[in-house]
């Protein structure tokens, strides 16, 4: 039993409650939020160290042993994702200080920010399927508030769409939980794995597995992503950055955990469906990055491509592909946060989000330009940056299992990512300025630079230190490849 496991969840919850009483004191809200995030980075870092040194950590709430009580579980996958979440949260928080607007800051922005982090972290650490639903709802309710905060017409329109799709998916989630409990009599993930192995995953259990796949695919934007480009473009960019880096990844984590621990016995059918969904997601995402000319839409379709790319690794389900999915998931969370932060700085400097209205920004914002170039190369997978090793592992896993067409499609999607980001880079930073009668460029506050530089350093460090990160990713992949490690740690067999 390890009480440290509950701290990453308790810290943002406690911070959110404190911030409710400080809505008019913006300075205090900022400082408390920063301190909370930094403390949680340290706690998450210690948790990664502890899992690496001692193995999977568990916490039984109230002393009730599973499958009867609430259990929190930190294997290396969960620990790494919690740490990455907090690094992303720190970058997005710093960027928000001078970009989110005082009106939003006075209307509980930082409170909802912390509640969203609590939901994300709880989703990664819970060892119970019903508590996964609860944490999803905490995360989603906070995201509803963040996406609509400000009340513009566009936000209200997109919020309705976003809420509708998530209410449908949550309803299906509850139905799936009820059917699963009625079938096998437990919701503890480790115990579920045992029970399903005993009765064999056939008939109704395969149908329930597909139902969960639909639920998590809706939340991840896997194939069923029509709501994502508009919804993620509506709020301020600090919120879009947080959503793009975290929310779809929680859905992907749920797919990864569910279909390597619970519904892994039928390795043919469901994994083949995931493969087809990943292919369709990459293809449709590629159409989006080519078709649109505004930065946020291009970035959002890049999110969709990366969701399909990671799902490709889950569908292959070899040791290499699972290691690669873990590594690439960490990379993509960091890189997408940096991409949106730099995009916000780019839009502020140009005064527009349309590529046709940009040009010549390299002369005024060279640091932004070169950071954008670095993150573009990282997302494409150019060595030695963070995206390289994850892509190599995913491609190798696909080829080893004979998924040649899906592997070729994944590589082609990387070329479309390269095309879309170089298109933005060339249109925005090179050529002649498109400004009309603007004597002074729009200021970019130093907190935005601190956020961008910090995230850039982390993206480069993950690439340069890929051998060390890979050793942790393989520890996570070992548990995904061999569910008995998770089961024995939780049920103490």
Secondary structure in CASP SS format (residue, H / E / C, confidence):
PFRMAT SS
TARGET T0000
AUTHOR 0000-0000-0000
METHOD secondary structure of the structure
MODEL  1
X C 1.00
X C 1.00
X C 1.00
X H 1.00
X H 1.00
X H 1.00
X H 1.00
X H 1.00
X H 1.00
X H 1.00
X H 1.00
X H 1.00
X H 1.00
X H 1.00
X H 1.00
X H 1.00
X H 1.00
X H 1.00
X H 1.00
X H 1.00
X C 1.00
X C 1.00
X C 1.00
X C 1.00
X C 1.00
X H 1.00
X H 1.00
X H 1.00
X H 1.00
X H 1.00
X H 1.00
X H 1.00
X H 1.00
X H 1.00
X H 1.00
X H 1.00
X H 1.00
X H 1.00
X H 1.00
X H 1.00
X H 1.00
X H 1.00
X H 1.00
X H 1.00
X H 1.00
X H 1.00
X H 1.00
X H 1.00
X H 1.00
X H 1.00
X H 1.00
X H 1.00
X H 1.00
X H 1.00
X C 1.00
X C 1.00
X E 1.00
X E 1.00
X E 1.00
X E 1.00
X H 1.00
X H 1.00
X H 1.00
X C 1.00
X C 1.00
X C 1.00
X C 1.00
X C 1.00
X C 1.00
X C 1.00
X E 1.00
X E 1.00
X E 1.00
X E 1.00
X C 1.00
X H 1.00
X H 1.00
X H 1.00
X H 1.00
X H 1.00
X H 1.00
X H 1.00
X H 1.00
X H 1.00
X H 1.00
X H 1.00
X H 1.00
X H 1.00
X H 1.00
X H 1.00
X H 1.00
X H 1.00
X H 1.00
X H 1.00
X H 1.00
X H 1.00
X C 1.00
X C 1.00
X C 1.00
X C 1.00
X C 1.00
X H 1.00
X H 1.00
X H 1.00
X H 1.00
X C 1.00
X C 1.00
X C 1.00
X H 1.00
X H 1.00
X H 1.00
X H 1.00
X H 1.00
X H 1.00
X H 1.00
X H 1.00
X H 1.00
X H 1.00
X H 1.00
X H 1.00
X H 1.00
X H 1.00
X H 1.00
X H 1.00
X H 1.00
X E 1.00
X C 1.00
X E 1.00
X H 1.00
X H 1.00
X H 1.00
X H 1.00
X H 1.00
X H 1.00
X H 1.00
X H 1.00
X H 1.00
X H 1.00
X H 1.00
X H 1.00
X H 1.00
X H 1.00
X H 1.00
X H 1.00
X H 1.00
X H 1.00
X H 1.00
X H 1.00
X C 1.00
X C 1.00
X C 1.00
X C 1.00
X H 1.00
X H 1.00
X H 1.00
X H 1.00
X H 1.00
X H 1.00
X H 1.00
X H 1.00
X H 1.00
X H 1.00
X H 1.00
X H 1.00
X H 1.00
X H 1.00
X H 1.00
X H 1.00
X H 1.00
X H 1.00
X H 1.00
X H 1.00
X H 1.00
X H 1.00
X H 1.00
X H 1.00
X H 1.00
X H 1.00
X H 1.00
X H 1.00
X H 1.00
X H 1.00
X H 1.00
X H 1.00
X C 1.00
X C 1.00
X C 1.00
X E 1.00
X H 1.00
X H 1.00
X H 1.00
X H 1.00
X H 1.00
X H 1.00
X H 1.00
X H 1.00
X H 1.00
X H 1.00
X H 1.00
X C 1.00
X C 1.00
X C 1.00
X C 1.00
X H 1.00
X H 1.00
X H 1.00
X H 1.00
X H 1.00
X H 1.00
X H 1.00
X H 1.00
X H 1.00
X H 1.00
X H 1.00
X H 1.00
X H 1.00
X H 1.00
X H 1.00
X H 1.00
X H 1.00
X C 1.00
X C 1.00
X C 1.00
X C 1.00
X C 1.00
X C 1.00
X C 1.00
X H 1.00
X H 1.00
X H 1.00
X H 1.00
X H 1.00
X H 1.00
X H 1.00
X C 1.00
X C 1.00
X H 1.00
X H 1.00
X H 1.00
X H 1.00
X H 1.00
X H 1.00
X H 1.00
X H 1.00
X H 1.00
X H 1.00
X H 1.00
X H 1.00
X H 1.00
X H 1.00
X H 1.00
X H 1.00
X H 1.00
X H 1.00
X H 1.00
X H 1.00
X H 1.00
X H 1.00
X H 1.00
X H 1.00
X H 1.00
X H 1.00
X C 1.00
X C 1.00
X C 1.00
X C 1.00
X C 1.00
X C 1.00
X H 1.00
X H 1.00
X H 1.00
X H 1.00
X H 1.00
X H 1.00
X H 1.00
X H 1.00
X H 1.00
X H 1.00
X H 1.00
X H 1.00
X H 1.00
X H 1.00
X H 1.00
X H 1.00
X H 1.00
X H 1.00
X H 1.00
X H 1.00
X H 1.00
X H 1.00
X H 1.00
X C 1.00
X C 1.00
X E 1.00
X H 1.00
X H 1.00
X H 1.00
X H 1.00
X H 1.00
X H 1.00
X H 1.00
X H 1.00
X H 1.00
X H 1.00
X H 1.00
X H 1.00
X H 1.00
X H 1.00
X H 1.00
X H 1.00
X H 1.00
X H 1.00
X H 1.00
X H 1.00
X H 1.00
X H 1.00
X C 1.00
X C 1.00
X H 1.00
X H 1.00
X H 1.00
X H 1.00
X H 1.00
X H 1.00
X H 1.00
X H 1.00
X H 1.00
X H 1.00
X H 1.00
X H 1.00
X H 1.00
X H 1.00
X H 1.00
X H 1.00
X H 1.00
X H 1.00
X H 1.00
X H 1.00
X H 1.00
X H 1.00
X H 1.00
X H 1.00
X H 1.00
X H 1.00
X H 1.00
X H 1.00
X H 1.00
X H 1.00
X H 1.00
X H 1.00
X C 1.00
X C 1.00
X C 1.00
X E 1.00
X H 1.00
X H 1.00
X H 1.00
X C 1.00
X C 1.00
X C 1.00
X C 1.00
X C 1.00
X C 1.00
X C 1.00
X C 1.00
X H 1.00
X H 1.00
X H 1.00
X H 1.00
X H 1.00
X H 1.00
X H 1.00
X H 1.00
X H 1.00
X H 1.00
X H 1.00
X H 1.00
X H 1.00
X H 1.00
X H 1.00
X C 1.00
X C 1.00
X C 1.00
X C 1.00
X C 1.00
X C 1.00
X H 1.00
X H 1.00
X H 1.00
X H 1.00
X H 1.00
X H 1.00
X H 1.00
X H 1.00
X H 1.00
X H 1.00
X H 1.00
X H 1.00
X H 1.00
X H 1.00
X C 1.00
X C 1.00
X C 1.00
X H 1.00
X H 1.00
X H 1.00
X H 1.00
X H 1.00
X H 1.00
X H 1.00
X H 1.00
X H 1.00
X H 1.00
X H 1.00
X H 1.00
X H 1.00
X H 1.00
X H 1.00
X H 1.00
X H 1.00
X H 1.00
X H 1.00
X H 1.00
X H 1.00
X H 1.00
X H 1.00
X H 1.00
X H 1.00
X H 1.00
X C 1.00
X C 1.00
X C 1.00
X C 1.00
X C 1.00
X C 1.00
X C 1.00
X C 1.00
X C 1.00
X C 1.00
X C 1.00
X C 1.00
X C 1.00
X C 1.00
X C 1.00
X C 1.00
X H 1.00
X H 1.00
X H 1.00
X H 1.00
X H 1.00
X H 1.00
X H 1.00
X H 1.00
X H 1.00
X H 1.00
X H 1.00
X H 1.00
X H 1.00
X H 1.00
X H 1.00
X H 1.00
X H 1.00
X H 1.00
X H 1.00
X C 1.00
X H 1.00
X H 1.00
X H 1.00
X H 1.00
X H 1.00
X H 1.00
X H 1.00
X H 1.00
X H 1.00
X H 1.00
X H 1.00
X H 1.00
X H 1.00
X H 1.00
X H 1.00
X H 1.00
X C 1.00
X H 1.00
X H 1.00
X H 1.00
X H 1.00
X H 1.00
X H 1.00
X H 1.00
X H 1.00
X H 1.00
X C 1.00
X C 1.00
END
